[in-house]
Amino acid sequence: MSDTFRPLAGLRPHQVADGVFARVVNGRRMTLAVVDLKPNSRVSEHRHENEQLGFILQGSMVFTVGGEKRELGAGDTYEIPSNVPHDAVAGPDGCTAVDAFAPVRADWERLERPDPFPPDWPR
């Protein structure tokens, strides 16, 4: 069976933080992730070599990138250059974001991976 086409709901998530789950599609040179953040969940400040681009699909989050803090909602985008510190806190209704990383987020392969469960999007 090919990995070319897969339903989001069938992807085994990576647990990025408590209440934060990323469903990942890895190519040879980039990672695409749909990230569900439960209400008020937090991704602590961190940095990585990977350049990161993303947008909010639903819900909201307060995102701090390089010391600049913004509340983001559905349709808002963000750009995080390589090695710039950033953190996120989901809003009271949670958040679903889509992130693209280059190069591949190989470090996520070490994260805990629960069995597949329904994503928050699409509902």
N, CA, C and O of each residue as an XYZ file, in Angstrom:
492
protein
N       0.839     -1.184      0.000
C       0.000      0.000      0.000
C       0.885      1.249      0.000
O       1.883      1.309      0.718
N       0.526      2.204     -0.778
C       1.277      3.443     -0.931
C       0.985      4.408      0.210
O      -0.106      4.395      0.779
N       1.978      5.257      0.547
C       1.779      6.327      1.518
C       1.425      7.642      0.839
O       1.386      8.686      1.490
N       1.166      7.599     -0.470
C       0.876      8.818     -1.212
C      -0.397      9.499     -0.729
O      -0.440     10.725     -0.620
N      -1.435      8.719     -0.439
C      -2.722      9.270     -0.010
C      -3.111      8.628      1.311
O      -3.169      7.404      1.425
N      -3.382      9.477      2.324
C      -3.790      8.961      3.636
C      -4.784      9.918      4.272
O      -4.629     11.133      4.153
N      -5.803      9.394      4.946
C      -6.719     10.293      5.667
C      -6.049     10.826      6.926
O      -5.309     10.105      7.595
N      -6.305     12.069      7.240
C      -5.747     12.685      8.433
C      -6.088     11.867      9.682
O      -5.235     11.672     10.548
N      -7.313     11.395      9.775
C      -7.767     10.646     10.950
C      -7.004      9.337     11.136
O      -6.980      8.793     12.240
N      -6.386      8.828     10.082
C      -5.648      7.575     10.172
C      -4.189      7.734     10.560
O      -3.493      6.741     10.770
N      -3.714      8.984     10.660
C      -2.315      9.222     11.008
C      -2.131      9.119     12.519
O      -2.875      9.733     13.285
N      -1.154      8.353     12.937
C      -0.858      8.218     14.370
C      -0.179      9.507     14.836
O       0.888      9.853     14.330
N      -0.777     10.219     15.790
C      -0.241     11.529     16.173
C       1.048     11.432     16.986
O       1.342     10.408     17.601
N       1.802     12.523     16.970
C       2.962     12.721     17.837
C       2.482     13.628     18.966
O       1.848     14.649     18.700
N       2.768     13.277     20.220
C       2.394     14.141     21.332
C       3.527     15.127     21.557
O       4.567     14.777     22.116
N       3.318     16.368     21.116
C       4.332     17.420     21.175
C       4.452     17.992     22.589
O       5.547     18.332     23.036
N       3.334     18.092     23.279
C       3.277     18.581     24.663
C       1.968     18.066     25.243
O       1.177     17.445     24.532
N       1.732     18.316     26.525
C       0.493     17.890     27.150
C      -0.682     18.578     26.453
O      -0.786     19.805     26.469
N      -1.564     17.783     25.842
C      -2.713     18.343     25.138
C      -2.428     18.869     23.749
O      -3.275     19.538     23.158
N      -1.241     18.579     23.209
C      -0.850     19.067     21.878
C      -0.419     17.867     21.034
O       0.537     17.168     21.370
N      -1.143     17.639     19.925
C      -0.913     16.474     19.081
C      -0.729     16.893     17.630
O      -1.526     17.660     17.089
N       0.328     16.383     17.003
C       0.636     16.716     15.607
C       0.480     15.477     14.741
O       1.090     14.442     15.008
N      -0.334     15.587     13.711
C      -0.441     14.528     12.706
C       0.442     14.958     11.548
O       0.269     16.044     10.994
N       1.387     14.103     11.185
C       2.519     14.505     10.357
C       2.566     13.737      9.039
O       2.331     12.530      8.985
N       2.875     14.477      7.990
C       3.228     13.885      6.699
C       4.650     14.352      6.400
O       4.898     15.550      6.259
N       5.570     13.415      6.304
C       6.966     13.745      6.002
C       7.273     13.461      4.542
O       6.987     12.379      4.030
N       7.859     14.449      3.882
C       8.429     14.235      2.563
C       9.918     13.978      2.727
O      10.388     13.688      3.827
N      10.638     14.081      1.661
C      12.084     13.875      1.749
C      12.796     15.085      2.340
O      13.834     14.940      2.985
N      12.236     16.293      2.121
C      12.912     17.507      2.584
C      12.059     18.415      3.450
O      12.530     19.471      3.874
N      10.803     18.033      3.730
C       9.954     18.885      4.547
C       8.916     18.073      5.302
O       8.627     16.927      4.956
N       8.362     18.686      6.337
C       7.301     18.089      7.144
C       6.083     18.997      7.078
O       6.201     20.218      7.177
N       4.917     18.392      6.911
C       3.646     19.092      7.013
C       2.927     18.503      8.221
O       2.833     17.282      8.351
N       2.424     19.353      9.098
C       1.760     18.876     10.314
C       0.446     19.613     10.529
O       0.360     20.828     10.347
N      -0.572     18.857     10.919
C      -1.815     19.433     11.408
C      -1.767     19.237     12.913
O      -1.747     18.109     13.405
N      -1.750     20.358     13.643
C      -1.510     20.330     15.078
C      -2.771     20.749     15.820
O      -3.279     21.855     15.632
N      -3.271     19.846     16.671
C      -4.419     20.134     17.528
C      -3.922     20.484     18.919
O      -3.173     19.723     19.531
N      -4.341     21.634     19.412
C      -4.019     22.066     20.770
C      -5.325     22.108     21.554
O      -6.256     22.822     21.182
N      -5.391     21.351     22.624
C      -6.575     21.349     23.476
C      -6.700     22.724     24.149
O      -5.713     23.457     24.225
N      -7.900     23.088     24.641
C      -8.081     24.398     25.265
C      -7.022     24.695     26.334
O      -6.748     23.880     27.215
N      -6.445     25.883     26.222
C      -5.454     26.409     27.168
C      -4.163     25.598     27.267
O      -3.380     25.812     28.192
N      -3.925     24.679     26.343
C      -2.674     23.912     26.362
C      -1.520     24.818     25.939
O      -1.723     25.865     25.324
N      -0.310     24.391     26.282
C       0.866     25.236     26.089
C       1.990     24.447     25.423
O       2.242     23.287     25.750
N       2.651     25.105     24.490
C       3.925     24.617     23.945
C       4.976     25.568     24.501
O       5.024     26.742     24.135
N       5.816     25.046     25.390
C       6.830     25.875     26.053
C       7.808     26.458     25.046
O       7.957     25.957     23.931
N       8.478     27.543     25.470
C       9.457     28.176     24.575
C      10.514     27.160     24.153
O      11.056     26.411     24.966
N      10.780     27.166     22.872
C      11.783     26.279     22.295
C      12.286     26.904     21.006
O      11.774     27.934     20.567
N      13.259     26.298     20.417
C      13.772     26.716     19.109
C      14.254     25.468     18.389
O      14.562     24.455     19.018
N      14.316     25.549     17.079
C      14.789     24.423     16.282
C      15.405     24.955     14.999
O      15.146     26.080     14.571
N      16.215     24.119     14.415
C      16.885     24.483     13.160
C      15.880     24.700     12.031
O      16.117     25.500     11.126
N      14.764     23.988     12.088
C      13.782     24.018     11.012
C      13.133     25.383     10.867
O      12.721     25.986     11.859
N      13.040     25.873      9.642
C      12.194     27.026      9.348
C      10.754     26.544      9.460
O      10.451     25.415      9.072
N       9.863     27.378      9.984
C       8.475     26.974     10.201
C       7.541     28.041      9.649
O       7.689     29.227      9.946
N       6.587     27.609      8.850
C       5.524     28.465      8.332
C       4.203     27.833      8.718
O       4.086     26.608      8.732
N       3.205     28.646      9.033
C       1.936     28.043      9.406
C       0.777     29.005      9.363
O       0.931     30.198      9.099
N      -0.405     28.444      9.633
C      -1.617     29.244      9.736
C      -2.603     28.547     10.662
O      -2.539     27.336     10.873
N      -3.512     29.342     11.207
C      -4.530     28.836     12.117
C      -5.741     28.414     11.287
O      -6.284     29.193     10.502
N      -6.141     27.179     11.479
C      -7.295     26.639     10.766
C      -8.584     26.937     11.526
O      -9.587     27.326     10.928
N      -8.552     26.754     12.844
C      -9.724     27.036     13.681
C      -9.267     27.311     15.102
O      -8.182     26.891     15.504
N     -10.088     28.013     15.859
C      -9.752     28.355     17.235
C      -8.789     29.530     17.293
O      -8.731     30.354     16.380
N      -8.031     29.591     18.390
C      -7.096     30.702     18.563
C      -5.924     30.277     19.422
O      -5.978     29.263     20.118
N      -4.865     31.066     19.362
C      -3.711     30.870     20.228
C      -2.983     32.191     20.391
O      -3.049     33.070     19.532
N      -2.291     32.308     21.507
C      -1.372     33.422     21.709
C       0.001     32.863     21.378
O       0.464     31.907     22.000
N       0.642     33.469     20.396
C       1.915     32.980     19.867
C       2.972     34.052     20.133
O       2.758     35.228     19.841
N       4.092     33.644     20.678
C       5.215     34.553     20.877
C       6.371     34.045     20.032
O       6.820     32.910     20.190
N       6.847     34.898     19.133
C       7.949     34.544     18.229
C       9.017     35.619     18.359
O       8.774     36.792     18.072
N      10.201     35.205     18.796
C      11.300     36.163     18.944
C      10.950     37.334     19.837
O      11.412     38.450     19.597
N      10.136     37.103     20.873
C       9.753     38.164     21.798
C       8.520     38.947     21.394
O       8.017     39.734     22.196
N       8.007     38.764     20.173
C       6.806     39.463     19.717
C       5.591     38.569     19.951
O       5.528     37.454     19.434
N       4.618     39.064     20.737
C       3.446     38.281     21.127
C       2.222     38.755     20.360
O       1.973     39.955     20.240
N       1.453     37.784     19.836
C       0.223     38.094     19.097
C      -0.848     37.061     19.397
O      -0.549     35.884     19.594
N      -2.094     37.506     19.431
C      -3.212     36.564     19.477
C      -3.617     36.287     18.032
O      -3.901     37.211     17.269
N      -3.639     35.013     17.667
C      -3.947     34.603     16.301
C      -5.249     33.822     16.272
O      -5.552     33.060     17.190
N      -6.011     34.019     15.209
C      -7.254     33.291     15.007
C      -7.292     32.682     13.621
O      -6.341     32.810     12.849
N      -8.386     32.026     13.311
C      -8.545     31.336     12.030
C      -8.181     32.258     10.870
O      -8.680     33.378     10.768
N      -7.314     31.771     10.012
C      -6.878     32.519      8.839
C      -5.592     33.302      9.035
O      -5.014     33.779      8.059
N      -5.130     33.448     10.270
C      -3.872     34.178     10.520
C      -2.674     33.271     10.238
O      -2.719     32.064     10.474
N      -1.612     33.875      9.733
C      -0.398     33.142      9.368
C       0.770     33.561     10.248
O       0.710     34.577     10.939
N       1.833     32.765     10.212
C       3.056     33.088     10.947
C       4.258     32.488     10.247
O       4.163     31.504      9.514
N       5.398     33.125     10.504
C       6.686     32.687      9.958
C       7.683     32.679     11.103
O       7.822     33.667     11.825
N       8.381     31.552     11.267
C       9.378     31.430     12.324
C      10.701     31.035     11.674
O      10.855     29.897     11.230
N      11.653     31.958     11.613
C      12.955     31.613     11.038
C      13.675     30.563     11.896
O      13.320     30.333     13.052
N      14.663     29.955     11.316
C      15.479     28.959     11.995
C      16.060     29.514     13.292
O      16.553     30.641     13.333
N      15.993     28.696     14.362
C      16.598     28.974     15.666
C      16.053     30.191     16.409
O      16.717     30.690     17.317
N      14.871     30.682     16.055
C      14.247     31.792     16.775
C      13.346     31.200     17.873
O      12.520     30.335     17.582
N      13.492     31.652     19.124
C      12.663     31.112     20.197
C      11.191     31.477     20.008
O      10.856     32.578     19.571
N      10.317     30.518     20.351
C       8.881     30.748     20.219
C       8.120     29.834     21.175
O       8.610     28.780     21.581
N       6.907     30.267     21.525
C       6.012     29.468     22.363
C       4.580     29.776     21.971
O       4.311     30.756     21.276
N       3.655     28.924     22.426
C       2.253     29.100     22.075
C       1.371     28.647     23.230
O       1.700     27.708     23.955
N       0.234     29.342     23.385
C      -0.789     28.960     24.351
C      -2.123     28.980     23.613
O      -2.524     30.004     23.061
N      -2.805     27.836     23.611
C      -4.095     27.739     22.923
C      -5.150     28.546     23.649
O      -5.088     28.729     24.865
N      -6.114     29.024     22.891
C      -7.223     29.773     23.456
C      -8.201     28.870     24.199
O      -7.993     27.659     24.276
N      -9.273     29.456     24.748
C     -10.226     28.706     25.558
C     -11.006     27.646     24.785
O     -11.559     26.726     25.387
N     -11.057     27.764     23.462
C     -11.734     26.767     22.632
C     -10.749     25.847     21.928
O     -11.149     25.052     21.078
N      -9.464     25.942     22.268
C      -8.447     25.146     21.594
C      -8.056     25.779     20.272
O      -8.465     26.894     19.949
N      -7.258     25.044     19.518
C      -6.745     25.574     18.257
C      -6.298     24.415     17.365
O      -5.786     23.407     17.851
N      -6.496     24.571     16.081
C      -5.899     23.669     15.092
C      -5.071     24.530     14.152
O      -5.574     25.487     13.563
N      -3.799     24.182     14.019
C      -2.882     24.913     13.146
C      -2.295     23.952     12.127
O      -2.201     22.748     12.365
N      -1.906     24.502     10.999
C      -1.196     23.741      9.974
C       0.199     24.325      9.884
O       0.364     25.525      9.666
N       1.215     23.467     10.055
C       2.612     23.899     10.036
C       3.387     23.168      8.956
O       3.187     21.975      8.725
N       4.275     23.902      8.298
C       5.227     23.309      7.356
C       6.626     23.598      7.901
O       6.922     24.721      8.309
N       7.472     22.583      7.901
C       8.835     22.687      8.407
C       9.821     22.244      7.339
O       9.572     21.279      6.616
N      10.940     22.951      7.242
C      12.037     22.513      6.375
C      13.329     22.781      7.127
O      13.527     23.896      7.610
N      14.211     21.807      7.242
C      14.055     20.425      6.772
C      13.054     19.640      7.632
O      12.400     20.204      8.508
N      12.948     18.344      7.370
C      12.045     17.434      8.071
C      12.261     17.524      9.587
O      13.396     17.666     10.043
N      11.180     17.444     10.363
C      11.248     17.422     11.832
C      11.598     16.013     12.311
O      10.758     15.326     12.893
N      12.802     15.596     12.074
C      13.257     14.255     12.465
C      13.210     14.076     13.978
O      13.039     12.953     14.453
N      13.358     15.159     14.751
C      13.332     15.063     16.215
C      11.978     14.582     16.738
O      11.918     14.020     17.831
N      10.906     14.784     16.001
C       9.587     14.346     16.438
C       9.461     12.824     16.448
O       8.562     12.289     17.097
N      10.327     12.131     15.754
C      10.259     10.665     15.731
C      10.505     10.072     17.109
O      10.136      8.922     17.347
N      11.115     10.819     18.026
C      11.375     10.339     19.394
C      10.202     10.591     20.341
O      10.229     10.130     21.482
N       9.185     11.305     19.895
C       8.053     11.660     20.756
C       7.097     10.485     20.951
O       7.030      9.572     20.129
N       6.357     10.533     22.067
C       5.317      9.545     22.325
C       4.262      9.629     21.223
O       3.928     10.712     20.743
N       3.743      8.454     20.831
C       2.746      8.404     19.762
C       1.575      7.536     20.173
O       1.645      6.311     20.066
N       0.496      8.151     20.642
C      -0.682      7.353     20.988
C      -1.308      6.746     19.731
O      -0.996      7.146     18.609
N      -2.184      5.784     19.940
C      -2.922      5.218     18.812
C      -3.752      6.307     18.150
O      -4.112      7.289     18.799
N      -4.063      6.147     16.858
C      -4.874      7.163     16.178
C      -6.199      7.401     16.903
O      -6.816      6.470     17.422
N      -6.617      8.656     16.928
C      -7.919      9.050     17.448
C      -8.399     10.201     16.576
O      -7.587     10.826     15.895
N      -9.702     10.501     16.576
C     -10.223     11.529     15.671
C      -9.561     12.888     15.894
O      -9.417     13.328     17.034
N      -9.162     13.548     14.817
C      -8.612     14.901     14.939
C      -9.716     15.903     15.253
O     -10.899     15.609     15.079
N      -9.322     17.094     15.719
C     -10.299     18.149     15.999
C     -10.834     18.784     14.719
O     -11.895     19.408     14.727
N     -10.103     18.625     13.630
C     -10.520     19.121     12.308
C     -10.241     18.044     11.286
O      -9.203     17.391     11.391
N     -11.079     17.816     10.321
C     -12.426     18.390     10.167
C     -13.385     17.749     11.146
O     -13.205     16.599     11.548
N     -14.398     18.494     11.524
C     -15.408     17.969     12.465
C     -16.527     17.293     11.742
O     -17.459     16.796     12.373
